[in-house]
Amino acid sequence: MELLDKLNWRYAAKAMNGEKVSEEKIANIIEAARLAPTSSGLQPFEIIVVKNQAIKEAIKPVAWNQSMITDCSHLLVFAAWDTYTEDRINKMFDLTNEVRGFKNEGWENYRQMLLGSYPQQDAEENFNHAAKQAYIAFSAAIIAAAYEGVDSTPIEGFDPVEVDKILGLREKGLRSCVLLPIGYRDTEKDWLVNLQKVRKSTEDLVTVIE
């Protein structure tokens, strides 16, 4: 299967060569993330696409000086909502009604249930929930990048407070949760490039309950 072949090919590139990824491929990767499922369909996150080299240079020191930050083609920053609000929830429900062209009683009841729940919860609890949704889209982007024959490197090793300052995310009600440099592997500098992929066996990973 082509997709599985691509997933066997991919790995977390530890060095990139600076070659630019086509905007078409980037658009496909972002579209895969946009189409990813999220809890209640709220999509409680945004994706910041950093092409500006100066911004990448500013982020690198607060991301453990990892070279992929500056040597990638595009740096995707997944930033989750800092909390759920009535306005944010209503906006997504209203969009659904607009796109589908009708209102559904069950759907509207579900809206009211969420409005009576999420906004009253602790903001940190809400952020953690939103970040989990961002990770679903993040995973879709990784898979899409592999499908496009493009390398990516999942990065959690960074100071989110500093990245938020650099990108002005807190003012937008967002908090960075994970980074994804997109580019092409540097086969001469990447120590991981020729090492065999290691994963648990299916037997160790999966329990089937008949």
Summary of the structure (lengths in Angstrom):
residues: 210
radius of gyration: 19.1
end to end distance: 26.3
largest distance: 59.5
contacts: 607
relative contact order: 0.24
helix: 50%
strand: 14%
